[in-house]
Protein backbone atom coordinates (compact mmCIF):
# COMPACT_ATOMS: atom_id res chain seq x y z
CA UNK A 1 0.00 0.00 0.00
CA UNK A 2 2.87 2.41 0.69
CA UNK A 3 5.44 1.12 -1.79
CA UNK A 4 7.86 -0.68 0.54
CA UNK A 5 8.49 -4.33 1.26
CA UNK A 6 7.29 -6.25 4.30
CA UNK A 7 10.96 -6.58 5.26
CA UNK A 8 11.40 -2.80 5.28
CA UNK A 9 8.28 -2.42 7.44
CA UNK A 10 9.74 -5.00 9.83
CA UNK A 11 13.03 -3.07 9.99
CA UNK A 12 11.13 0.14 10.78
CA UNK A 13 9.18 -1.62 13.52
CA UNK A 14 12.40 -2.93 15.08
CA UNK A 15 14.12 0.47 14.88
CA UNK A 16 16.69 -0.59 12.27
CA UNK A 17 15.31 1.80 9.64
CA UNK A 18 13.88 5.28 9.90
CA UNK A 19 11.32 6.25 7.25
CA UNK A 20 11.64 9.46 5.30
CA UNK A 21 8.96 12.12 5.44
CA UNK A 22 7.21 10.96 2.28
CA UNK A 23 6.89 7.43 3.61
CA UNK A 24 5.61 8.67 6.98
CA UNK A 25 2.88 10.61 5.20
CA UNK A 26 1.97 7.58 3.04
CA UNK A 27 1.90 5.35 6.12
CA UNK A 28 -0.41 7.74 7.98
CA UNK A 29 -2.73 7.87 4.97
CA UNK A 30 -2.75 4.06 4.59
CA UNK A 31 -3.45 3.59 8.29
CA UNK A 32 -6.11 6.32 8.40
CA UNK A 33 -4.33 8.30 11.12
CA UNK A 34 -2.67 11.68 11.33
CA UNK A 35 1.06 12.01 10.74
CA UNK A 36 1.41 13.16 14.37
CA UNK A 37 -0.08 9.84 15.52
CA UNK A 38 2.98 8.04 14.15
CA UNK A 39 5.37 9.89 16.44
CA UNK A 40 6.09 9.46 20.14
CA UNK A 41 6.04 12.14 22.81
CA UNK A 42 3.69 14.74 24.12
CA UNK A 43 1.15 16.26 21.71
CA UNK A 44 3.26 19.37 21.02
CA UNK A 45 6.35 17.27 20.20
CA UNK A 46 4.31 15.02 17.93
CA UNK A 47 2.79 17.99 16.11
CA UNK A 48 6.26 19.53 15.57
CA UNK A 49 7.52 16.23 14.14
CA UNK A 50 4.51 16.03 11.83
CA UNK A 51 5.03 19.63 10.68
CA UNK A 52 8.71 18.89 9.99
CA UNK A 53 7.69 15.88 7.87
CA UNK A 54 5.27 17.98 5.85
CA UNK A 55 7.86 20.72 5.36
CA UNK A 56 10.41 18.15 4.17
CA UNK A 57 7.95 16.95 1.55
CA UNK A 58 7.14 20.54 0.54
CA UNK A 59 10.85 21.20 -0.05
CA UNK A 60 10.77 18.57 -2.79
CA UNK A 61 7.97 20.32 -4.68
CA UNK A 62 8.54 22.75 -7.55
CA UNK A 63 8.51 26.41 -6.47
CA UNK A 64 5.10 27.11 -8.03
CA UNK A 65 3.51 24.26 -6.03
CA UNK A 66 5.11 25.49 -2.79
CA UNK A 67 3.80 28.98 -3.52
CA UNK A 68 0.28 27.59 -4.07
CA UNK A 69 0.43 25.79 -0.71
CA UNK A 70 1.76 28.90 1.03
CA UNK A 71 -1.03 31.01 -0.51
CA UNK A 72 -3.67 28.51 0.63
CA UNK A 73 -2.18 28.37 4.13
CA UNK A 74 -2.15 32.16 4.42
CA UNK A 75 -5.75 32.28 3.21
CA UNK A 76 -6.78 29.79 5.89
CA UNK A 77 -4.90 31.74 8.55
CA UNK A 78 -6.60 34.99 7.49
CA UNK A 79 -9.98 33.23 7.63
CA UNK A 80 -9.36 31.98 11.16
CA UNK A 81 -7.93 35.27 12.39
CA UNK A 82 -10.90 37.10 10.92
CA UNK A 83 -13.36 34.87 12.76
CA UNK A 84 -11.67 35.30 16.15
N, C-alpha and C positions, 0 to 999 in steps of 0.2 A: 504493500500500500504506500510505502514512503520511499521506495527505491533503494533499499539496502537489504543485505542478506540476513538470514536468521542468525548467522554467526556474528555479524556486526552488532546486531541487537543484543546478543548475549554478552559481547565484549563491553558494550555500553552499560548493561545491567551490572556487570562485575567490576566496573570502574576502570577497565583497561583502555577504553576509548572514550573520548569526549566528542559529542556531536557538534557540528558547526551550527551556526544560527539558522541557516536554511532548513537543515534537518530537524532542528528543534521545532520550528514553526510547522513543518509537515507532520511531525509526530503529534503535536497538539491538535492539529486539524483532524488527523486520522482517529485520535482517541476521543475527540469531542470535548476537549478541555481547553482552558486558556494556556498560553505560553507560560504565564507565571506559575500555574499549577505544576509544571514540570521541574521547578526549582525548589530547593530547600531554603529554610530560614523564615524569618518573620515576614509578614505581608509586604512591608516596605522594601525589604531586600529582594524578595521575589519579583516585585513589580519593577525594580531597577534592573534586575537581570533580564526580564522580559523586554524592557525598553531597549537595553543594549543589544539584544538579539535582533529586534526589529530595525534598529539603526544600522547594524552590520549588514542586514539584507538590503536596506535602502542604499547603502554606499555602493552596492553592486549595480544599481539601476542607472540608466542613462540620465544625464542632467535634466532633460525635459520631464521625465517621469518623477524624479525627486521634487522638481518644482511644482508639479501637479499635486503631489502628496502634501507638500508644505502649504500650498494655497488652500487645500481642503482642510488641513489641520487648523490653519489660522481662521478660516471661516467658521469652523466648529467652535473654536475658542471665543470668537467674537459673539457668536450666538449664545453661548453659555454665560459670558460676561454681561451681555445685554439683558439676560433674563434674571440676573441676580438682584 
